[in-house]
Amino acid sequence: MTVTFSDPSPQLSAVLQFYEAITNWKFDVVEELFSDDYIHTTLPSSAKEPPKDKAQGLAHAKGLAAALGYTPLKYEILQLNESKESVWVHSKLHGEGPGGASFANESIFIFTLRSSGDKIKIAAVQDFVDTKQAADAAAAAAAAQQ
């Protein structure tokens, strides 16, 4: 079931703007939503993925967009929980690029938000990744290099 929103709070609006922008590869919008000291952490820690700052996070997303031929992704928000300066979202992102390159990810994003002047900025994202999808993607990348 996909969750819908009729009157989202300002911080939830920022999160929804993020989903719209990242799935349509609007990196200028994503960059504006992130605070200057933004940090992205991949969880669980067994994924052994180092944290990414704002520039590294944008570069990673641009690489994914290129691999998918900039074909927009679809997203579903399955569940969320909102509290002061935090929004937790269980979501699915999926799409297929040229040549059958596909992306399917189910994860939980924990957004940390804060006010910056009259705007709400995303200061951090902790991303509980789909470990099976991540392992399959790593194995496919390793096989492609052989």
GIVENBEL-V77172 format. One record per pair of residues at least 12 apart in sequence whose C-alpha atoms are under 8 Angstrom apart, sorted by the first residue. I is the first residue (numbers start at 0). GAP is how many residues later the second one is. If there is no record, write none. Layout:
I:GAP, I:GAP
//
This chain:
0:77, 1:74, 1:75, 1:76, 1:77, 2:73, 2:74, 2:75, 2:76, 9:110, 10:74, 10:76, 10:102, 10:109, 11:70, 11:75, 13:19, 13:106, 13:107, 13:108, 14:72, 14:96, 14:107, 17:12, 17:15, 18:56, 21:39, 22:49, 22:50, 22:51, 22:52, 22:70, 23:46, 23:47, 23:48, 23:49, 24:37, 24:40, 24:45, 24:47, 26:31, 26:35, 30:23, 30:27, 32:87, 32:88, 32:89, 33:20, 33:87, 33:88, 33:89, 33:90, 34:19, 34:86, 34:87, 34:88, 35:18, 35:87, 36:16, 36:17, 36:86, 37:15, 37:16, 37:84, 37:85, 37:86, 38:12, 38:13, 38:14, 38:15, 38:18, 38:84, 38:85, 38:86, 39:12, 39:13, 39:14, 39:17, 39:84, 39:85, 39:86, 39:87, 40:83, 40:84, 40:85, 40:86, 41:84, 41:85, 41:86, 41:87, 42:83, 42:84, 42:85, 42:86, 43:84, 43:85, 46:84, 66:30, 66:34, 67:28, 67:29, 67:30, 67:33, 67:34, 67:35, 68:28, 68:29, 69:27, 70:24, 70:25, 70:26, 70:27, 71:23, 72:20, 72:21, 72:22, 72:23, 73:19, 73:20, 73:21, 74:16, 74:17, 74:18, 74:19, 75:15, 75:16, 75:17, 76:12, 76:13, 76:14, 76:15, 77:12, 77:13, 77:14, 78:12, 84:27, 84:28, 84:29, 85:24, 85:25, 85:26, 85:27, 86:23, 86:24, 86:25, 86:26, 87:20, 87:21, 87:22, 87:23, 88:19, 88:20, 88:21, 89:16, 89:17, 89:18, 89:19, 90:15, 90:16, 90:17, 90:18, 91:12, 91:13, 91:14, 91:15, 92:12, 92:13, 103:29, 104:24, 104:25, 104:28, 105:23, 105:24, 106:20, 106:21, 106:22, 106:23, 107:19, 107:20, 107:21, 108:16, 108:17, 108:18, 108:19, 109:14, 109:15, 109:16, 109:17, 110:12, 110:13, 110:14, 110:15, 111:12, 111:13
//
